[in-house]
């Protein structure tokens, strides 16, 4: 399968986030077209990953777990979105 280099570049960096066990899991697109996952349990963790990998030019998509975060260890259904906003603000991205 051929993947256009321009398309791959659009998804380089953090391109997807899920709520997971009271934290966030970031999917990060790499230059070679592969992806890795990194976890943020604190605001500092999330800021570190954003500073290290950046946000994808294509944008940051969120899994449905972000809307039902109470099922993933957060106190409120929107808790993961609030946590992500705090990370983005601290990283200077929001």
N, C-alpha and C positions, 0 to 999 in steps of 0.2 A: 504494500500500500504506500502510495506516495503522499507525503505531507508537505504542503507548501511552507517554506521557511518563514514567510511573512505571517502566516496564521499561527505558527508555533510561537513566534516572538510576541504576538498579541496576548498569549496566555502564560508567558514567562512571569514568574513571581507568584504571589499569593492570589489565587483565582477562585477559591471555594472555601467556605467555612461551615462547620457543623458544631452543634452543641454535643458534648460527650462527657458524661460522668462529672458534671460540675465544672467543666472547663470547655475550651474550644479546640477543635482540630482544624488546622489549616492545610489545604492542599496547595502545593507549590509546584508550578511548572518550571522545568529546567531547560537550559539552552538546547539540550539534545532531544527534546520532545518528551522525555520521561517526566514523572512527577514523584514527589515525596510528600510525606505528611509530617507536620510538626505540631506539638501540643502547647497550649497556653493555659496554665492554671492561675496565673497572676497577670495583672496589667503589665508588669515588667517583662514577663515572658512574651506576651503578644507584641509589645513594642520592639523587643529584641528581634523577633522574626520579621516584622515589617521593615526594620532598619537593615537587616541582613539580606532579605530577598526582595523587598518592595512589593507593591501591589501591581497586579497584571494590568496592562493597558486596556484589555477587554473588559475590565471591571471585576468586581468581587461578587460572586453568586453565593447564596446561602441555602442550605438544606432545610427541609421542613422542621427538623429538630430545633431550629432556631426559634420557631413559633410555638413549640411545645416543650420549652426548656425545663419546665417543672418535671417532665418525664425523664430528664437527663441530669437530675440532681440540683437544679436551680430552684430558688424559693418561689419564683413566679414564672408563668409561661413566657413572658417577655424578658426574663432575666439574662439570657444569653445575648440578646440584641443590645441591652443596656451595657453589658460587659464589653461587647465588641465596640460600641460607641466610645466607651471610656478608653479603650486601647487606641482607637483611631484618633481621638482627641489628643491623647498623650503623645502619640507618634507624629502629630502635626498633619494628619491626613484628613481631618474633619473640622 
